[in-house]
Structures are given as structure tokens and as C-alpha cells.
Amino acid sequence: MWRATPLVVRTRIRRHRASIVGLALIFGTAGGAAIAALTGAARVESSYDRLLTSTNAPDLFVPATADAVVAQLGGTEIVQDIRSVRAINGPVLVTTDGRHLGPSTATPCQTGEHEVAVAIAPTRWGTEGWSPMLLHEGRPPDPNALEIAVPIGAAERVGLEVGDRLWLIATHCADERPVRLATPISVTVTGIGAGPLDVAAPGVEAVLDIAVATPMLLTALADDPAAGEDVDDIAAVWLADDARYGDLGPASALVPPQLTVQERAETVRSALRPDAMALRLLAVLVLVAGFTVLAQLLSRHLRETGTDGPLLAALGATPRERWVHGLLHAAVVGIGASVVAVVVAIGLSSRVPRGIADAIEPRRVVVHPPTLVLGGFGLLVV
């Protein structure tokens, strides 16, 4: 009878192929959707940490020159590195159709939440130890061109896309009006992304939309009398591993709370947890709904295949042989469901709702091998 096992299994599959396909599709679709939701939950919860890691973000920004900060903190053991960043605080940037890149698209000098600043990128983005922004689309600005990367929130407010132009018409305001440059400076948007200070989340004290330009912008401003002294020095500070902002003691008073990335990270993580929990709950609901439908199909399938046992026994199959035939039959369903689950999980991975995390990292197809392997194997076993 063992030699006839392949023939028996093929015959059973042909006789019950409709119910086998139905079981595999229902079980695989539900399992794949659940895997996608669980993978999405894990990525949502860790999205801000990945942003900080991928950009090697500083722990603190101090509004002072690097030399001044070194004089204050350089002898502190917990300080790992200090670098100088030049920035324009209070620039007036407008689109070609006159919308302002700031809290209000109609008011050029409005301050507060989503206030815009322009930081000058490292000469070689990403090769000098850190990247100012995790790009969702486009590329970093070319150091030898008048180019800029814009935070995703600011870009969405005015409908900016990669390749569009912005005009810097002033570097500061006076009496709530722009102090206009003699010649507005045109910059091309080459990237749209997220930085550590421009992620909006409940509880975050201040969201700063920091665009990142190239040193060529400073060169273009050098001869304009209206630019004045509006380019400030900011020190980016990296702390030693496991060091905390509070460990600086009295020196921590140098750092405005809104420029403390470490403290902000705790708030953003807390804001991401409900979104991750909602996705885990969605995975559970999908599985419950899938199993509810599956139970009905499985009951029908068992009725259809219930006559196979007596037939095999009449042909001389032992109980062990009948058990093996049934196991192989079930394995076909399990393998089919696993394949469907992997395809569905990959297909849905970039479409899972993510809430706040959408502003942190770009949506992309996510293939997480451990989750796919474990999820597919779990379906096969079940």
C-alpha cells in the first residue's frame, strides 16, 4: 500500500481540489493579512528609533558655536562628539505660486508649531558620520548646486514635489514682515524626508520643520546686505552610549528642551505605541474572522473526505498508512496556504495603515524574513 501512496494522494487532491483551493485561499489570505499587520506593528513601534539610527542623529542641538560648547562640555566624559552646523532661523521660503513654507501658507512670518529653519548640510551627505534627514523620495542636495531637501510635513502643506523650485526671499522678518533680499535666491527641491526634530506626535513640545540646504546657499547670501547676521551657529552633540541628557548636570541648561532629541524620542515612542497596538488588534480580528469562515469550509471538507477512510481500509490500508495519507493531504492545504500568506503579506506590507509613522519613514514593500518564515511555518503546522 505504501507504493500506492502518491497515487492515493493525487486522487484525493483531484477529488477535493475545489475545497482544498478554498481552504488554502481563505487560510492563506487571513494569515497573510495578519502577518502584514504584525510586521507593520513592529515597524511602526521602532520607526523613530530607525530614523535616529539611519541618520546617526545627534542627541542634542545647542544654539552656540561648537567651540563654545566644547569649552562648556568638552571635558565631560559623557560627550562623545561635537560638530558645528550653520542654520538660518526664520527664513521666508515661497513656492513659485506664492505659498509660504511655514505654519501658514498665506502668512510669511508666522512662528510657532512647524516653524521653518534651514540647516546647511554636511559637505558630503551621509559620508561624514551623519545625515540630516531620512529621505522618503529624491536624493540629497548636491554640495555644488543651489539645492534643498524639505521636511515631508512642510512639503505636503504646500504640495511640493521633487524637482519643484523654492524662492528664499528673506532670511528674517521685522515687524512681522519679511526683510527682503535684494535678489531672491532660487533653490531646487531634490529630496523630501524626515529629520529628528520635524516629526509631529502628541506630546511633542515643538515641531521644527528643518529644511536642509547646501553651502552654496551661504555663498549666494554672502554679498546680500539684507541677509545681515542671520546665519547662526548650532552645535550638534552626540553623547556616549547609555548617557542621558540629565547627566550633563548644570550644563544641561544650555540646551532648549525642544532641541533635545533624546527627550523627544521618548515622547514619540509613547505616541507610536497605540498605533502599533491597533495593528496587533487588527491582526487578531483578521485571524478570528478568517477562522470563522474557515471553520465552515473545514467542516464541509471533512464531510467530503470522510468517505476516504473506509475506502482505504477496504483496500487494505493500515491505520498508520491512512494517517500518513491524511497528513499528506493536509500538507497540501498547508503548503498552499503558506504560499498564499507570504504573497499576501508582501503585497499588503506597504499598504498597512501606520498613523504617525507615515511621517517618519517612507512606505515600501517590507520583506521581514523571520516573520514570513515563522508565519508561513505556523500556517503549515496548523
TORDO-256765 format. One record per residue: y, x, z of N, C-alpha, C in turn. Coordinates in pm, whole numbers, padded with zeros to 5 digits, always signed. Atoms other than C-alpha are relative to their C-alpha. Layout:
BEGIN
YXZYXZYXZ
...
***
This chain:
BEGIN
-00122+00082+00000+00000+00000+00000+00127+00086+00000
-00119-00086-00005+00237+00294+00064+00047+00034-00140
-00038-00036+00136+00223+00385-00305+00076-00113-00069
-00068+00116+00061+00345+00037-00389+00136-00028+00061
-00126+00026-00070+00649+00064-00158+00120-00008-00094
-00115+00011+00091+00903+00143-00436-00001-00129-00081
+00010+00123+00078+00774-00147-00642+00036-00121+00085
-00028+00113-00090+00788-00383-00343+00150-00010+00028
-00143+00001-00032+01143-00278-00253+00081-00045-00121
-00073+00041+00120+01264-00312-00614-00016-00149-00027
+00024+00143+00021+01104-00654-00639+00083-00085+00095
-00079+00076-00099+01271-00771-00316+00148+00004-00035
-00142-00011+00035+01608-00640-00434+00033-00092-00117
-00025+00088+00115+01577-00822-00767-00001-00147+00041
+00010+00141-00042+01472-01147-00598+00121-00044+00081
-00106+00039-00094+01756-01138-00344+00131+00072-00030
-00117-00083+00030+02025-00943-00529+00131-00073+00027
-00125+00073-00024+02286-01220-00500+00041+00008+00147
-00034-00004-00143+02265-01233-00121+00025+00143+00046
-00023-00140-00036+02243-00851-00098+00143+00041-00038
-00136-00033+00044+02564-00814-00302+00104-00070+00089
-00092+00073-00087+02734-01084-00093+00013+00065+00137
-00002-00066-00132+02637-00917+00235+00075+00132-00006
-00065-00131+00011+02747-00574+00114+00150-00014-00018
-00144+00018+00024+03083-00703-00011+00073-00048+00125
-00066+00053-00119+03165-00907+00299+00004+00104+00111
+00009-00098-00108+03044-00645+00547+00085+00123-00033
-00075-00119+00040+03198-00357+00349+00150-00023+00000
-00144+00029+00003+03535-00527+00297+00056-00010+00141
-00047+00011-00138+03568-00620+00664+00000+00137+00068
+00005-00132-00061+03455-00276+00773+00106+00093-00055
-00102-00085+00060+03686-00100+00526+00140-00035+00048
-00131+00041-00050+03986-00306+00634+00019+00045+00145
-00008-00044-00139+03907-00227+00997+00020+00151+00009
-00016-00145+00001+03872+00144+00921+00143+00037-00039
-00137-00027+00042+04207+00140+00738+00100-00029+00112
-00090+00034-00111+04374-00034+01032-00010+00101+00113
+00017-00098-00108+04225+00208+01285+00058+00135-00039
-00061-00125+00047+04323+00508+01074+00152-00010+00003
-00145+00022-00004+04671+00360+01038+00054+00005+00141
-00044-00002-00139+04696+00311+01414+00012+00143+00051
-00003-00140-00045+04610+00676+01478+00117+00074-00062
-00109-00070+00067+04864+00794+01221+00136-00050+00048
-00125+00053-00054+05137+00562+01349+00031+00065+00134
-00022-00053-00135+05091+00686+01704+00040+00148-00001
-00028-00144+00004+05110+01051+01600+00103+00038-00105
-00088-00029+00113+05367+01019+01320+00119+00087+00040
-00117-00079-00039+05667+01156+01511-00041+00142+00039
+00048-00134-00034+05464+01445+01650-00029+00080-00125
+00026-00072+00125+05354+01532+01297+00130+00039-00070
-00132-00034+00055+05717+01519+01183+00054+00126+00067
-00050-00117-00072+05814+01766+01454-00079+00125-00034
+00084-00116+00030+05518+01991+01376+00023+00049-00142
-00012-00040+00141+05557+01988+00997+00136+00065-00029
-00132-00060+00022+05928+02074+01019+00028+00113+00098
-00023-00098-00107+05888+02306+01321+00137-00026+00063
-00131+00042-00048+06179+02113+01471+00038+00072+00129
-00046-00058-00127+06391+02277+01743-00017-00101+00113
+00009+00088-00116+06361+02138+02095+00137-00052+00040
-00136+00036-00039+06738+02128+02144+00098+00040-00109
-00114-00043+00080+07060+02137+01947+00119+00012+00094
-00113-00025-00090+07360+02288+02129+00125+00017-00085
-00123-00012+00079+07714+02237+01991+00079+00125+00040
-00065-00128-00028+07811+02604+02015-00059+00103-00094
+00055-00105+00084+07761+02928+01828-00128+00055+00062
+00124-00057-00051+07424+03098+01856+00029+00111+00101
-00033-00109-00093+07592+03399+02024+00037-00055+00137
-00040+00060-00128+07746+03173+02291-00121-00054+00074
+00119+00054-00065+07413+03006+02355-00090+00112+00048
+00079-00115-00044+07236+03341+02369+00056+00055+00130
-00062-00050-00123+07489+03451+02632-00036-00088+00120
+00033+00094-00109+07403+03140+02837-00149-00007+00028
+00143+00027-00016+07031+03108+02773-00090+00116-00041
+00082-00106+00058+06918+03431+02612-00090+00070+00100
+00083-00067-00099+06788+03576+02935-00102-00091+00065
+00093+00096-00059+06593+03262+03018-00137+00014-00065
+00133-00026+00054+06221+03319+02978-00055-00116-00083
+00058+00115+00070+06152+02967+02855+00059-00017-00140
-00058+00011+00134+06377+03014+02547-00073+00094-00094
+00079-00078+00094+06169+03129+02251+00083+00052-00116
-00079-00040+00116+06423+03137+01968+00129-00080-00004
-00130+00067+00016+06787+03052+01894+00052+00037-00138
-00054-00026+00133+06932+03013+01544+00126-00082-00022
-00127+00066+00026+07273+02918+01415-00011-00092-00121
-00006+00096+00110+07327+02611+01196+00146-00042-00016
-00135+00047+00025+07656+02519+01034-00006-00148-00039
+00004+00145+00022+07744+02150+01018+00140-00056-00016
-00125+00074+00015+08018+01913+00908-00018-00131+00075
+00010+00122-00081+08062+01642+01172+00113-00095-00039
-00101+00096+00042+08240+01337+01037+00036+00005-00146
-00033-00001+00142+08218+01383+00660+00009-00142-00056
-00006+00129+00069+08307+01097+00428-00068+00020-00136
+00078-00009+00123+08042+01069+00156-00008-00139-00062
+00003+00130+00066+08058+00791-00102-00087+00008-00125
+00078+00007+00122+07836+00679-00387+00094-00016-00119
-00084+00013+00120+07959+00658-00746+00063-00138-00011
-00059+00134+00004+08021+00285-00694+00080-00032+00126
-00094+00017-00110+08226+00338-00377-00057-00039+00135
+00058+00033-00131+07979+00264-00095-00007+00125+00086
-00008-00114-00091+08008+00485+00210-00134+00024+00068
+00124-00040-00066+07715+00675+00354+00027+00012+00149
-00029+00001-00143+07753+00577+00719-00043-00130+00063
+00040+00125-00068+07714+00297+00973+00041-00124-00078
-00047+00112+00082+07918+00068+00746+00023+00050-00141
-00017-00043+00139+07903+00091+00369+00142-00027-00050
-00136+00036+00044+08257-00054+00350+00107+00076+00076
-00099-00066-00084+08429+00143+00628-00029+00150+00005
+00032-00142+00012+08459+00519+00572-00003+00077+00130
-00015-00083-00120+08546+00640+00921-00065-00061+00124
+00065+00063-00113+08323+00425+01140-00098+00098+00065
+00090-00089-00075+08138+00615+01414-00098-00085+00080
+00098+00071-00082+07851+00527+01645-00140+00017-00056
+00139-00006+00046+07491+00446+01559-00005+00026-00150
+00016-00042+00140+07386+00607+01229+00123+00071-00055
-00111-00083+00045+07694+00825+01218-00056+00117-00083
+00050-00101+00094+07659+01077+00935+00058+00138+00032
-00043-00139-00004+07677+01455+00959-00070+00073-00113
+00063-00082+00104+07596+01724+00704-00031+00136+00059
+00042-00132-00045+07395+02026+00811-00026+00087-00122
+00024-00094+00110+07367+02336+00596-00142+00054+00014
+00142-00035-00005+07004+02407+00510-00018+00150+00008
+00035-00142+00010+06838+02742+00562-00001+00042-00147
-00010-00048+00138+06878+02958+00252-00128-00028-00077
+00129+00027+00065+06507+02924+00176-00074-00102+00085
+00055+00114-00075+06391+02584+00299-00149+00018+00021
+00142-00002-00031+06058+02598+00477-00060+00139+00010
+00057-00135-00005+06016+02977+00450+00060+00084+00111
-00064-00074-00108+06236+03081+00740-00038-00057+00137
+00050+00047-00129+06032+02913+01011+00023-00146+00029
-00020+00142-00026+06162+02557+00991+00057-00068-00122
-00054+00084+00107+06253+02275+00756+00082-00110+00067
-00086+00098-00068+06544+02044+00846-00047-00145-00014
+00035+00139+00030+06374+01734+00704-00139-00006-00061
+00127+00029+00066+06032+01594+00611+00030-00093-00117
-00038+00077+00118+06086+01475+00255-00103-00107-00031
+00084+00109+00046+05946+01136+00156-00012+00003-00152
+00001-00010+00145+06037+01192-00207+00100+00106-00043
-00091-00102+00050+06205+01452-00421-00039+00140+00044
+00021-00140-00035+06244+01821-00343+00115+00050+00086
-00110-00056-00079+06454+02045-00116+00117+00037-00090
-00117-00044+00078+06809+02127-00231-00013+00146-00041
-00001-00137+00049+06845+02441-00441+00117+00074+00064
-00109-00074-00066+07046+02702-00245+00112+00041-00094
-00100-00044+00097+07229+02795-00565+00067-00115-00073
-00060+00116+00066+07343+02442-00651+00060-00092+00105
-00059+00100-00089+07553+02165-00502-00095-00119+00007
+00103+00103-00015+07262+01951-00388-00014-00038+00147
+00008+00052-00136+07178+01744-00082-00126-00084+00016
+00110+00090-00036+06884+01573+00091+00054-00099+00103
-00062+00109-00077+06963+01239+00256-00104-00069+00088
+00093+00076-00085+06800+01057+00552-00036-00133-00064
+00050+00120+00068+06590+00762+00443+00078-00125+00041
-00076+00117-00044+06785+00511+00655+00133-00012-00072
-00128+00000+00070+07119+00610+00502-00019-00031-00147
+00026+00024+00142+06968+00611+00153-00029-00147-00026
+00034+00142+00019+06829+00259+00196+00122-00089+00016
-00118+00085-00021+07162+00121+00322+00087-00009-00125
-00087+00002+00118+07342+00220+00002-00079+00002-00130
+00082+00005+00120+07048+00211-00240-00007+00131-00076
+00006-00131+00066+07039+00584-00311-00141+00032-00047
+00127-00050+00051+06762+00735-00519+00016+00147-00037
-00003-00140+00042+06667+01090-00607+00063+00008-00139
-00070-00017+00127+06893+01208-00889+00139-00061+00000
-00134+00059-00009+07195+00998-00783+00100+00105+00050
-00106-00090-00046+07529+01160-00702+00074-00060+00118
-00090+00036-00109+07735+01151-00386+00128+00083-00015
-00127-00071+00004+08100+01248-00354+00049+00022+00142
-00062-00034-00129+08233+01431-00049+00151-00007-00022
-00144+00017+00022+08592+01304-00036+00082+00047+00118
-00072-00049-00118+08680+01421+00317-00101+00060+00097
+00087-00058-00102+08539+01634+00596+00031-00053+00139
-00031+00062-00128+08708+01440+00875+00097-00116-00024
-00094+00113+00007+08922+01134+00949+00112+00021+00101
-00113+00001-00093+09260+01093+01116+00057-00140+00000
-00049+00138-00012+09387+00759+01247-00088-00096-00078
+00102+00084+00064+09065+00604+01113+00013-00004-00151
-00008-00012+00145+09143+00717+00759-00048+00138-00042
+00047-00131+00046+08982+00994+00557+00117+00092-00035
-00095-00102+00043+09185+01313+00522-00060+00060-00128
+00066-00026+00127+09108+01351+00155+00012+00146-00043
-00001-00132+00059+09012+01677-00005+00086-00001-00126
-00081-00009+00122+09231+01799-00287-00084-00036-00122
+00092+00033+00110+08930+01775-00517-00132-00045+00060
+00130+00044-00051+08629+01559-00423-00113+00086-00057
+00112-00086+00040+08302+01751-00440-00122-00087-00029
+00118+00077+00040+08006+01606-00627-00127+00076+00039
+00129-00059-00036+07657+01672-00487-00110-00092-00051
+00112+00075+00055+07326+01565-00637-00106-00019+00106
+00107+00030-00096+07063+01394-00422-00132+00046-00060
+00129-00049+00050+06740+01587-00467-00117-00043+00089
+00109+00040-00090+06542+01456-00168+00044-00108+00096
-00024+00104-00100+06514+01164+00071-00112+00013+00103
+00102-00022-00102+06335+01203+00403+00047-00032+00140
-00030+00028-00141+06350+01205+00781+00007+00131+00076
-00014-00113-00090+06466+01455+01038-00023-00046+00143
+00033+00038-00138+06406+01464+01414+00104-00086+00070
-00105+00075-00069+06741+01304+01505+00036-00132-00067
-00043+00121+00070+06763+01023+01249-00107-00109-00003
+00102+00104-00010+06456+00817+01348+00049-00109+00095
-00046+00113-00081+06566+00475+01473-00119-00066+00069
+00107+00063-00078+06348+00336+01752+00062-00061+00125
-00053+00060-00123+06404+00105+02050+00004+00101+00113
-00014-00091-00113+06537+00304+02344+00063+00133-00035
-00064-00126+00040+06672+00597+02141+00150-00012+00023
-00140+00011-00042+07017+00672+02274+00097+00001-00117
-00088-00007+00116+07180+00766+01943-00078+00046-00120
+00065-00039+00125+07056+00782+01586+00106+00069-00087
-00095-00078+00080+07232+01053+01385-00060+00022-00139
+00048-00018+00137+07190+01043+01008+00053+00134-00052
-00042-00135+00038+07200+01412+00923-00052+00032-00140
+00033-00045+00135+07208+01493+00554-00003+00153+00000
+00017-00145+00004+07113+01846+00456+00047+00052-00136
-00057-00055+00122+07323+02034+00200-00029+00150-00006
+00024-00143+00020+07321+02391+00070+00127+00079+00033
-00119-00083-00026+07552+02685+00147+00106-00008-00110
-00097+00015+00108+07718+02619-00190+00109-00100+00036
-00102+00097-00041+07895+02326-00026+00110+00069+00080
-00100-00075-00076+08068+02562+00217+00087+00083-00093
-00076-00077+00097+08170+02778-00076+00102-00088-00071
-00090+00092+00069+08320+02477-00252+00115-00045+00090
-00103+00044-00095+08514+02383+00064+00095+00111+00040
-00073-00113-00055+08645+02731+00133+00147+00000-00038
-00138-00009+00048+08963+02700-00075+00076-00131+00011
-00068+00130-00009+09048+02339+00010+00072-00009+00135
-00074+00003-00127+09326+02319+00272-00032-00122+00085
+00029+00121-00076+09223+01966+00370-00129+00013+00082
+00124-00017-00075+08886+02095+00492+00027+00055+00139
-00040-00050-00131+09059+02280+00774-00112+00073+00072
+00104-00064-00083+08829+02388+01056-00110-00099+00033
+00094+00110-00027+08584+02104+01017-00146+00040-00006
+00137-00047+00001+08273+02316+00981-00031+00061+00136
+00031-00041-00137+08117+02356+01324-00128+00083+00004
+00123-00076-00026+07856+02592+01461-00085-00075+00101
+00096+00063-00091+07546+02441+01621-00117+00095+00014
+00114-00087-00024+07267+02639+01782-00127-00084+00011
+00132+00063-00011+06909+02528+01724-00083+00085+00095
+00070-00074-00106+06697+02621+02027-00145-00044+00005
+00143+00026-00019+06319+02647+02045-00041+00051+00137
+00048-00040-00132+06166+02653+02391-00143+00052-00009
+00136-00052-00005+05847+02833+02487-00099-00116+00015
+00103+00103-00011+05520+02640+02481-00004-00058+00141
+00010+00076-00126+05497+02372+02754+00128+00004+00082
-00127+00002-00073+05858+02439+02861+00071-00132-00024
-00071+00127+00008+06075+02137+02928+00150+00022+00004
-00146-00004-00001+06443+02068+02878+00055+00018+00141
-00047-00009-00137+06486+02024+03253-00021+00136+00064
+00026-00133-00055+06350+02374+03314+00118+00094-00018
-00117-00084+00020+06684+02513+03194+00092+00001+00121
-00083+00006-00121+06839+02414+03527+00143-00035-00035
-00141+00032+00026+07221+02413+03530+00039+00016-00147
-00033-00022+00141+07223+02540+03170-00028-00122-00085
+00030+00120+00078+07084+02204+03055+00124-00086-00023
-00124+00075+00018+07437+02067+03096+00068+00033-00133
-00055-00036+00130+07520+02247+02769-00042-00096-00110
+00062+00078+00108+07306+02003+02573+00030-00148+00017
-00018+00145-00005+07425+01648+02500-00137-00069-00010
+00131+00067+00000+07136+01404+02565-00047-00041-00140
+00041+00046+00133+07143+01276+02205-00048+00115-00090
+00045-00115+00079+07071+01630+02079-00124+00066+00059
+00121-00053-00062+06762+01680+02294-00121-00062-00068
+00113+00052+00077+06465+01641+02061-00118-00031+00092
+00112+00022-00093+06214+01672+02346+00009-00136+00067
-00017+00127-00070+06358+01377+02537-00012-00116-00099
+00007+00105+00102+06394+01175+02218-00146-00027-00039
+00139+00014+00041+06028+01240+02132-00076-00094+00093
+00068+00089-00095+05909+01068+02450+00034-00146-00028
-00043+00138+00027+06114+00759+02365-00062-00053-00128
+00056+00044+00128+05993+00745+02005-00150-00025+00013
+00144+00022-00020+05629+00786+02111-00026-00134+00068
+00016+00128-00070+05667+00492+02350+00025-00117-00093
-00032+00108+00093+05820+00282+02072-00109-00017-00106
+00104+00007+00102+05533+00366+01835-00129-00064+00053
+00127+00048-00056+05255+00261+02074-00026-00148-00028
+00028+00142+00031+05300-00119+02030-00044-00021-00144
+00042+00014+00140+05274-00080+01650-00144+00047-00018
+00138-00050+00009+04957+00127+01689-00097-00099+00064
+00086+00098-00067+04813-00127+01934-00019-00125-00085
+00010+00118+00087+04889-00411+01692-00100+00026-00113
+00097-00032+00106+04690-00232+01420-00142+00002+00054
+00135+00001-00059+04395-00181+01655-00047-00144+00023
+00034+00141-00018+04406-00552+01740-00033-00065-00134
+00029+00051+00135+04419-00630+01367-00141+00041-00043
+00134-00046+00035+04105-00419+01319-00107-00085+00068
+00096+00083-00074+03924-00619+01588-00008-00140-00061
-00001+00135+00056+04033-00953+01438-00069-00003-00137
+00065-00007+00132+03921-00845+01089-00151+00007+00016
+00144-00011-00022+03580-00745+01221-00060-00131+00050
+00050+00128-00052+03541-01071+01415-00010-00102-00113
+00003+00094+00113+03635-01275+01106-00110+00036-00099
+00103-00044+00093+03408-01065+00888-00140-00032+00049
+00132+00027-00055+03112-01100+01121-00028-00150+00008
+00020+00145-00002+03169-01476+01148-00053-00048-00135
+00047+00035+00134+03133-01510+00771-00136+00063-00026
+00125-00072+00024+02857-01250+00768-00118-00069+00066
+00109+00066-00071+02652-01442+01024-00060-00113-00082
+00050+00109+00083+02627-01739+00791-00079+00053-00120
+00072-00058+00113+02531-01522+00494-00132+00064+00044
+00121-00066-00049+02282-01328+00704-00108-00101+00034
+00096+00105-00031+02120-01647+00827-00067-00052-00127
+00055+00047+00128+02078-01764+00468-00092+00105-00061
+00079-00109+00056+01950-01422+00361-00135+00010+00070
+00126-00008-00075+01688-01420+00638-00094-00113-00037
+00085+00112+00043+01566-01762+00532-00063+00030-00136
+00052-00030+00134+01531-01643+00174-00110+00106+00003
+00098-00110-00005+01342-01327+00270-00111-00025+00099
+00100+00027-00103+01135-01493+00543-00140-00016-00056
+00133+00020+00060+00851-01566+00300-00063+00132-00047
+00052-00126+00049+00814-01199+00205-00105+00060+00093
+00092-00059-00097+00634-01102+00527-00143-00051-00017
+00135+00051+00019+00334-01336+00493-00061+00042-00134
+00051-00041+00130+00307-01246+00124-00050+00145+00003
+00041-00140-00009+00295-00873+00201-00124+00015+00086
+00119-00005-00086+00042-00934+00479-00124-00043-00078
+00115+00047+00079-00178-01126+00238-00045+00105-00100
+00034-00107+00094-00163-00827+00004-00057+00122+00069
+00062-00109-00074-00294-00603+00281+00095+00095+00068
-00096-00089-00066+00028-00451+00419-00015-00010+00151
+00007-00004-00146+00008-00340+00782+00136-00037+00057
-00131+00026-00061+00281-00438+01031+00098+00114-00017
-00089-00114+00015+00418-00086+01010+00055+00008-00142
-00045-00003+00138+00434-00100+00632+00102-00110-00027
-00096+00109+00019+00609-00437+00644+00134+00034+00065
-00125-00039-00070+00860-00295+00893+00078+00101-00086
-00065-00099+00086+00931+00001+00660+00061-00068-00122
-00056+00072+00115+00976-00234+00363+00129-00073+00039
-00120+00072-00046+01222-00443+00564+00115+00095+00027
-00104-00098-00029+01409-00132+00678+00064+00053-00128
-00054-00047+00127+01445-00004+00322+00084-00107-00067
-00078+00111+00054+01564-00346+00213+00136-00007+00069
-00126+00003-00074+01826-00344+00489+00087+00121-00033
-00075-00120+00032+01924+00014+00399+00080-00017-00128
-00072+00026+00124+02021-00103+00052+00130-00075+00029
-00120+00074-00040+02262-00353+00208+00097+00093+00071
-00085-00090-00078+02392-00087+00450+00070+00102-00087
-00061-00100+00089+02449+00174+00179+00107-00066-00087
-00099+00071+00080+02625-00081-00042+00124-00032+00081
-00113+00033-00085+02844-00195+00247+00081+00124+00033
-00070-00124-00032+02928+00167+00336+00086+00046-00117
-00077-00040+00118+03037+00245-00020+00122-00090-00017
-00112+00095+00011+03250-00071-00034+00104+00030+00108
-00091-00025-00112+03400+00012+00307+00088+00122-00027
-00077-00121+00028+03504+00363+00202+00105-00026-00109
-00093+00030+00108+03663+00236-00121+00115-00088+00051
-00103+00090-00053+03848-00045+00060+00091+00075+00098
-00080-00074-00098+03961+00188+00342+00100+00092-00068
-00091-00089+00073+04107+00439+00097+00107-00081-00073
-00094+00083+00072+04268+00163-00110+00107-00062+00088
-00096+00065-00091+04433+00000+00191+00078+00099+00085
-00060-00096-00092+04532+00322+00368+00151+00014-00018
-00144-00014+00024+04875+00333+00202+00072-00134+00008
-00062+00133-00003+04936-00042+00245-00002-00064+00138
+00006+00053-00136+04876-00088+00616+00143-00008+00056
-00134+00007-00060+05194-00217+00790+00012+00099+00115
-00011-00107-00099+05330+00064+01009+00125-00008+00086
-00117+00015-00084+05661-00054+01154+00091+00121-00004
-00094-00111-00011+05880+00231+01278-00047+00122-00077
+00053-00121+00064+05650+00494+01129+00038+00010-00147
-00040-00006+00141+05764+00398+00777+00124+00086-00019
-00121-00081+00010+06095+00572+00851-00024+00145+00040
+00029-00135-00048+05919+00883+00983-00072+00082-00105
+00075-00075+00100+05671+00981+00714-00025-00090-00120
+00020+00081+00121+05609+00871+00356-00135-00069+00000
+00128+00068+00019+05340+00619+00271-00080+00074-00107
+00088-00064+00098+05048+00782+00094-00143-00042+00028
+00142+00027-00021+04678+00733+00044-00053+00102+00101
+00046-00086-00107+04519+00870+00358-00152+00002+00001
+00144-00016-00009+04167+01005+00349-00027+00081+00126
+00027-00067-00127+04060+01085+00704-00151+00011+00012
+00146-00012+00009+03706+01222+00666-00077-00043+00126
+00079+00043-00117+03590+01178+01030-00009-00151+00014
+00000+00145-00013+03694+00812+01035-00086-00065-00108
+00079+00056+00109+03541+00741+00694-00149+00022+00023
+00142-00032-00021+03215+00917+00778-00057-00082+00114
+00050+00074-00116+03179+00758+01121-00005-00150-00028
-00004+00143+00031+03285+00415+00996-00110-00038-00098
+00106+00028+00097+03053+00428+00695-00140+00009+00062
+00130-00016-00067+02763+00555+00908-00026-00116+00096
+00016+00114-00092+02829+00281+01163-00042-00124-00072
+00039+00116+00080+02807+00015+00895-00144+00011-00045
+00138-00023+00044+02486+00170+00764-00099-00030+00112
+00089+00022-00114+02330+00165+01111-00010-00148+00033
+00000+00144-00033+02438-00194+01182-00079-00078-00103
***
